[in-house]
């Protein structure tokens, strides 16, 4: 069997805030949710696991799993990682207007890194990119690919 992509998981400190951000800024809708316990402790390599797994989906087919831990408590840096660090670097979304979506991200507690805005060409054929971050520092790329978007 050829593996099929399923989803990306993101550990979040505030599930309601993250749901609002991803649904209202990027067009995701709430899907299934699960209360997870020790039955997944072995898989997660942790003891005393208690968390809420909330899936959200996008009309493009992309699914994210927002993980909110009760136990053990979540920790780690909420600073945007450099793209040259090994591992996952960013989530990327095609949009029809980079500026409009970037402003919505800002309104919902995310950050727009305006100094990264890069545009090639002009008019309908312009390619336009900018990096943003969700409220917890996850890097998000917005891109308009001319008429291909």
C-alpha distance (Angstrom), angle and dihedral (degrees) to the residues before:
residue distance angle dihedral
X1 . . .
X2 3.78 . .
X3 3.82 110.4 .
X4 3.80 115.7 -112.1
X5 3.78 121.6 -150.1
X6 3.81 112.0 -106.9
X7 3.83 113.0 175.9
X8 3.81 149.2 -51.0
X9 3.81 118.6 -108.9
X10 3.80 122.0 -144.0
X11 3.82 123.4 -172.7
X12 3.82 108.7 -139.1
X13 3.83 133.0 -171.8
X14 3.83 95.1 -151.6
X15 3.80 115.0 34.7
X16 3.82 96.1 -171.9
X17 3.81 92.4 50.9
X18 3.81 92.1 48.3
X19 3.80 92.5 47.4
X20 3.79 91.0 51.4
X21 3.80 91.7 46.5
X22 3.80 98.0 49.7
X23 3.81 95.2 38.8
X24 3.79 98.9 44.2
X25 3.81 99.9 33.7
X26 3.80 101.0 37.0
X27 3.80 105.7 22.2
X28 3.80 102.1 -109.9
X29 3.79 120.9 151.4
X30 3.79 127.9 -146.7
X31 3.80 113.7 -99.4
X32 3.79 131.7 169.7
X33 3.79 124.6 -21.5
X34 3.77 132.8 -162.8
X35 3.78 136.5 -165.7
X36 3.80 104.8 -135.9
X37 3.81 125.6 -158.1
X38 3.77 140.4 167.0
X39 3.80 91.4 -48.5
X40 3.82 85.2 83.5
X41 3.81 95.3 40.2
X42 3.80 93.2 100.9
X43 3.80 92.8 49.4
X44 3.82 92.1 47.6
X45 3.82 92.4 41.5
X46 3.81 91.7 -126.6
X47 3.78 138.1 111.4
X48 3.79 124.8 -134.2
X49 3.80 94.0 23.9
X50 3.80 116.2 -175.7
X51 3.78 119.1 160.2
X52 3.77 145.8 138.8
X53 3.81 115.4 -119.0
X54 3.81 110.1 -159.1
X55 3.79 118.2 -176.3
X56 3.77 121.4 -156.9
X57 3.77 125.6 -174.5
X58 3.77 137.4 -157.0
X59 3.79 126.8 -146.0
X60 3.82 86.8 -116.1
X61 3.82 88.2 67.1
X62 3.81 95.8 -105.3
X63 3.80 115.0 138.8
X64 3.79 127.6 -163.9
X65 3.78 125.6 -166.8
X66 3.79 112.5 -149.1
X67 3.81 109.6 -155.8
X68 3.79 118.1 -157.6
X69 3.81 111.9 -175.0
X70 3.79 123.8 -151.0
X71 3.79 91.4 172.4
X72 2.91 132.8 51.0
X73 3.77 91.2 20.4
X74 3.78 115.8 -117.0
X75 3.77 121.7 -116.1
X76 3.76 141.4 164.8
X77 3.74 139.7 103.0
X78 3.78 120.3 -45.1
X79 3.79 90.3 -163.2
X80 3.78 118.3 119.3
X81 3.80 107.8 -102.1
X82 3.81 121.1 -128.4
X83 3.81 112.1 -105.6
X84 3.80 91.0 -124.1
X85 3.83 92.8 64.3
X86 3.78 113.9 104.7
X87 3.77 115.5 -101.9
X88 3.77 134.3 33.0
X89 3.80 109.6 -4.2
X90 3.80 106.9 178.4
X91 3.80 150.7 -23.9
X92 3.80 113.9 -115.2
X93 3.80 128.4 -152.9
X94 3.80 130.6 -173.4
X95 3.79 110.0 -136.9
X96 3.79 135.4 176.2
X97 3.82 94.2 -133.6
X98 3.81 119.8 25.4
X99 3.80 93.7 -168.6
X100 3.81 95.6 52.8
X101 3.81 94.4 48.3
X102 3.82 91.8 43.4
X103 3.80 90.4 54.3
X104 3.80 90.9 50.1
X105 3.82 89.1 51.1
X106 3.80 89.4 53.2
X107 3.83 92.3 48.2
X108 3.82 90.8 53.2
X109 3.81 96.1 52.7
X110 3.77 100.6 -88.2
X111 3.76 125.8 121.1
X112 3.81 128.7 -118.3
X113 3.79 114.2 -150.1
X114 3.79 96.4 -151.6
X115 3.80 93.4 180.0
X116 3.84 87.8 68.9
X117 3.82 94.7 58.2
X118 3.78 107.7 125.8
X119 3.80 124.5 -178.6
X120 3.79 129.6 -177.9
X121 3.79 121.6 -168.8
X122 3.77 127.7 -10.0
X123 3.78 142.8 -101.1
X124 3.79 121.4 16.6
X125 3.81 92.2 -20.3
X126 3.82 95.0 55.5
X127 3.78 119.3 125.1
X128 3.80 110.9 -144.2
X129 3.84 128.1 -175.6
X130 3.81 137.3 172.7
X131 3.79 134.9 168.2
X132 3.78 120.2 -130.3
X133 3.80 133.9 170.5
X134 3.76 131.5 -134.3
X135 3.84 116.1 -125.2
X136 3.82 89.7 -84.6
X137 3.80 98.5 49.3
X138 3.82 100.4 -96.2
X139 3.81 106.4 150.9
X140 3.80 114.8 -120.5
X141 3.80 123.6 -171.2
X142 3.79 118.8 -153.0
X143 3.78 115.0 -162.0
X144 3.76 136.1 179.4
X145 3.77 110.5 -165.3
X146 3.77 101.5 -163.0
X147 3.77 112.4 -109.1
X148 3.82 90.5 -13.5
X149 3.81 93.7 73.3
